[in-house]
C-alpha cells in the first residue's frame, strides 16, 4: 500500500447531548474529510449516522439543533462500534491503517492533523473515543481549529481598529463572535442546507480557505507575530 502524505483530518459531530465536565457527548452523526494540507482540497470523505445506545437519551436542546429524532436514527443509523469500524476501515483504504501492534509504519504516527470548528474542546475527544487506543497514534497532537483562528483574527483587528475592526460578528446580534455562522457570514459562504455534521465540516473547510486567502498577511504582520511594531493593512472589502 502506498504511503500517504500528512493531511488534515477534518471532522464534525452532531450529538445527543452536551457533555458534562470531564465527559464526552454521545455522537449521532459523524462527518469526516481528508483534506490535502497544501491545496486544502478534499481528497476523501465519509458520513454516518449512529443509533442511540442503551441508556442514552436525546435532549431537547440537541434535537432542536440538528433535528435527528431517535426514530430517524434507529432507521438510518448504525451502532457506535460499527461506525467506529467504518472509520478505521475507511482510513486504512486511504492509506492510514490503524496500528495493530505489528508492522506499524512509524512514519504514519501523527500523520493526520485534526481539523475543525471548536474541534479541540468538542469534537476531538469524541473522535479519540471512536478511534480508541488501537488507532490513536494516527492523529497528530497538533490541531487546526477555525474557532481559535477566527478569534485570533478578531483580536488582532481589534487591537488596530478598535470596536469597528471586529471582522467576525454573530449575524443575529452583531456582537463579535468566532462561531461558524459568523465566519460564514463574513466570508460570504452560503448557509444552504440544514444544520448537520456533513454540511458543517465542509463549511468549516471553506472558512479555513477564506482565512488563508484573506488574512494570512494580516496575521503575519500583526503584533502577535512580530515585535517590529507593524500594523494590520487596511480592512478587507467584500
C-alpha positions, 0 to 999 in steps of 0.5 A: 500500500502506498504511503500517504502524505500528512493531511488534515483530518477534518471532522464534525459531530452532531450529538445527543447531548452536551457533555458534562465536565470531564465527559464526552457527548454521545455522537449521532452523526459523524462527518469526516474529510481528508483534506490535502494540507497544501491545496486544502482540497478534499481528497476523501470523505465519509458520513454516518449516522449512529443509533442511540445506545442503551441508556442514552437519551436525546435532549431537547436542546440537541434535537432542536439543533440538528433535528435527528429524532431517535426514530430517524436514527434507529432507521438510518443509523448504525451502532457506535462500534460499527461506525467506529469500524467504518472509520478505521476501515475507511482510513486504512483504504486511504492509506492510514491503517490503524496500528495493530501492534505489528508492522506499524509504519512509524512514519504514519504516527501523527500523520493526520492533523485534526481539523475543525470548528471548536474541534479541540474542546468538542469534537476531538475527544469524541473522535479519540473515543471512536478511534480508541487506543488501537488507532490513536497514534494516527492523529497528530497532537497538533490541531487546526481549529477555525474557532481559535483562528477566527478569534485570533483574527478578531483580536488582532483587528481589534487591537488596530481598529478598535470596536469597528475592526471586529471582522467576525460578528454573530449575524443575529446580534452583531456582537463579535463572535468566532462561531461558524455562522459568523465566519460564514457570514463574513466570508460570504459562504452560503448557509444552504442546507440544514444544520448537520455534521456533513454540511458543517465540516465542509463549511468549516473547510471553506472558512479555513480557505477564506482565512488563508486567502484573506488574512494570512498577511494580516496575521503575519504582520500583526503584533502577535507575530512580530515585535517590529511594531507593524500594523494590520493593512487596511480592512478587507472589502467584500 
